[in-house]
Amino acid sequence: METPIWARHSIDGGRGFGQATGMLRISDISYSIEGRPLFENASATIPYGHKVGLVGRNGAGKTTLFRLIRGENVLEGGEISLPARARIGGVAQEVPSSSTSLLDTVLAADTERAELLAESATATDPNRISDIQTRLADIDAWSAEGRASAILKGLGFDAEAQLRPCSDFSGGWRMRVALAGVLFAQPDLLLLDEPTNYLDLEGALWLESYLQKYPHTVLIISHDRGLLNRAVQGILHLDSKKLTYWTGPYDQFARQMAEKRAVLTAEAKKQDARRAHLQAFVDRFKAKASKAAQAQSRVKQLEKMETITPPEEARQMVFTFPEPEELSPPIINLDGASVGYDGKPILRKLSLRIDQDDRIALLGRNGEGKSTLSKLLAGKLEAMEGKFTKSSKLRIGYFAQHQVDELFVDETPLQHLQRMRSAEGQPRLRARLAGFGLGADQAETAVGRLSGGQKARLSLLLATLDAPHLLILDEPTNHLDMESREALTEALNSYSGAVVLVSHDMHLLSLVADRLWLVKDGAVTPFDQDLEAYRRLLLAGDEPEKPKVEKKKPTASREDISALRTEVRKCEERVTKLNDMRDKLARKLSDPVLYERPDEAAVWQKKYAEVMEGLDRAEDLWLRAQEKLEAAG
């Protein structure tokens, strides 16, 4: 089987850092794209096992640095070094769409395990058989399915989904499978580029927890403040073509940068004043013979003075939402409403109220119905039963990530606005674009050439063009950089309309939302605790309790029972293979000639013991799988 492109490895035998631990060293590297320097003598050292956030402005070269580390691009100068045995893994741009199940796709990402298992099925040499079994035990191969399943579950795939083929899922979901694959393979250096962009809140929180315990080195590009505060030990800052490593989480880095900026700004002002004083003396006395020596001395001082340049200020990004007029409450009221698809309700007995000053965050695992509720509130789905009433003058703005993909790639942002506001002149339309951080250059650039963040800004502008009283945002921060996320937070807090928000960005939710609704088991109920409590519940593996609802003991579905039967069958196959290997080794050990060479006999006896140990573990897993199946039946 080919090495999956989503778990790209650079292998020189063995399992990398585990045998030859060491650092990632970036030494005086230089690299340019189309004549524009991205790195000039940049250096950094990442200690082994550290989790590090790579931050810097969009376009600074963060993704390019990943390509340089993987050897996909060739350095113009300097060196990037890793231990000789290191494996590098990351999620590729393209992900598999095949008939292979999600579980088998993830299992295949550990290419060493897959190759060893394939060889074990045909190997006849007892020595090689023993080596294979020893290595499989070393890499914990027999628990692989459980580990792969746990990772998939953490990223939002239940037992039934794990057995379905990759081709059943959309590109965003397959990106999750790709992420699961590389996490399962556990490369020595894990490179992740905005991994939470295709995760929901629950998946993002699970990934945070997983990365905290990841046994090797992680370098992650992210604008997710919560992730950079909780899952990393340091920040690698790419700025002005240089790299600087800061210990500690993102908030600590941001404070240190602000302090450094303030100090250097003050020093730069003092230097400017000193420079102006020296230059004034030179200008005044350079023509006087009696002062020529002093003037020349000051000229030399000016020439030797090294310019102090403070770090650039963070860009002042903006979102300017138009203000709606005030409506009488409630603006939306649901009484016993149900909603779903093709006559099948997803959410039932909804009794909810929204006022214009509400800030509501929707919580709940993926697939529970958050997007369905958003579409109902936005008028994109009709209530199947019950009452849905809204203010007659209510205007609703709706933003979802798919809308970014539906922009006309050959048209400019200005042309998008002209189609929707044909009566407005260009100056007014350009002002609207500028109010969302799209300047003169972006206004005339085809959408297909804009960055992901610029496209998201345009979609947000289009969603709010009519000054909506209710703004529904489904993952609005995807592709937005740190400054843009802060600007969006400020804009939402200043906005006079209601907000319904679905986001994996805990920082945004914590600053904007003042009401939490839990979407779970076909119902929507208030979640009376705070976001941190919800986070703790998820990480503990507990489900938030729905108030005043008596639940029956859940019974296993047909799909769950099918998955358990598959697990029992696979466990039985493992036991059968190990029994065959045990029998081959037993025949070897029954040969009297072997014991004429005591040292060799001891080696074979040791290998037999190792196979028996593996057999004990496999039988234990088989018994546990059978018990689960019996309990489910």
C-alpha positions, 0 to 999 in steps of 0.5 A: 500500500502506498504511503498516504499523502496525508501522513507524509513521512521522511523515514530512515529506519526505526521510529525516529526521535524515540530512538534518536531524540534531538531538536529541530534546528533552523540555522540562518535560512534564506528563501524568497518567492518571486524575488520577495524575501520571506526569510533572511538569515532566520534561525530558531531551535525547537526542543524535542517534545515541545508543542509550539505555535507558529504565528505571524501575519498572513503572507509572512511565510508560515506555510512556506516554512513547513514546506522547507522543513519537509524538503518540498522547497529548496533553501537559498541559504542556511540549513534545517536539520532533524535527527537522521531517523525523524519522521515528519507528518502533516495533513496534505491539501488533498485527502482520500476519497475511496471505498476504504472505510474510515477506520482502515484508512486511519490504520493504513496511515501507520505504514510500518504496522501495515507492512509488518502485518502484511508480511506476518501473513506470509512469513515462514522463517521463524526468526523473521516471524519472531522479529515481526512479532517483537516489533508489533509488540514494541509499537503496540500494534494489537491495540491499534484499532482501539486507538484509531477508533478513539481518535476518530471518535474524538474528531466526530465519527461514531462507530457506524461512521467509522465503518463507512467508506471515505467516499461517503463524506464531503471534503471537510469531513475527509480532512478530519479523517486525514487529521486522524490518520496523521495523529494515529501515525504519531510522526516525530515532528507533527506539522499542523496548518490551521487544523481547527478550521474544519473542526467544530467546538467539540473536535477542537477541544478534543484536539487541544487535549490530545496535543497536550499529551502528544509524545513527540514534537508539534509545530502548529500554525493557528489563529485559534487563541484558545488552542495557542494558550492551552496546547502549546509550550512556546510560540515561534514568531515569524516577523520581518523575515526572522524567527524568534522563539518565545516560551509560554502560551500565546497570551504571555507572548502577546504581553511580552511583545507589547512590552517590547514594542513599548520599550523600543518605541520609547528608545526609538523616540529618544534616538530620533531626538538625539539624531535631530540634535546632532544633525542640527549641530552639524547643519549649523557649524559645518561651515565654520572652521572653528567648529569643523572638528566638532561637526565632523565628530557628530557626523561620525556619531550619526553614521555609527548610530544603529537605527532602533526599529520597534516591532510593527504595530498589529494591523488595525482590522475592522468590521463595520456592521450597519445598525438596524432599527429597534424591533419590539420583542420577541423578534422570533418565537418558537412554540412546539416547533419541529424541523428536519429533512424529507419529512423526518424531524431532527429537532422536536418540540422547540420552545425558544425565544430570541430578543434583539439584544440576545447573544446566543452560542449553540453548543452540541456535538457535530450532527446533533442539529446546530446547523439545522437550527440555524437554517430554521431561524434563518428561514432556509428551512420551514417548521414541520409542526408547531408555531414559528412566529417572527416580527413582520419587519425582521431582517436576518443575516446568515453566514456559513462557510459554504457561502465563501465557496459560492462566491463568483471567483471571476468577479471582484468584490466591487462587482459582487456589491454592484449586483446587489446594490446597483443604485449605489455609486462606486464611492459608497460601495468602496466605502462599504468594502473598506468598512470590512477591511477590503481596501482599494486593491482588494476591491478590484481583485478577482475573488479567486485571487483573494486570500481565505480571510479576504473571501470571508470578509466579503461574505460577512459584508454580503450577509450584513448588507441589509442591516439585519436585526438577527445575525446568524454566524456558522463558523465565521472565524475560519481563515481569519487571522488573529487581528481579524478575529479580535476585530470581529469580536469587537464588532459583534459586541458593538452590534445592536442586533441579536447574534446566534453563533456556532464556532469552535473559537472558545475565545470568541464565544466567551467574549460574545455569548451571554446565553448558551443553548445545548443542541442534543438528542433532538432537543434544544435546552438552555445550558445553565453553566459556563463555557469552561464547565462545558469544556471540562464536561467534554474533556472528562467524557461526560455528556451535559445533562438535559434538565427535567428529561427522564431517559430510558437506558439506551439500547445498541443500534443495529449499526453498533452491533455490526461494528462489535461483530466486526471487532470480534471477528478481527480479534479472532483473526489476530488470535488465529495468526498468533497461534499459527506463529506459536505452532511454527516456533514450537516445532522449531523448539521441538528439534533436539539438534537445536539444544546442541547450541545452547545460546541459539536455543535461548534466543528461540525460547525468548522469541517463543515467550514474546509470541506467547505474551502477544497471544495473551494480549490478543486473547484478552482483547478478543474476550473483551470484544465478545463481552461487549457484543453480548452486553449489546445483544 
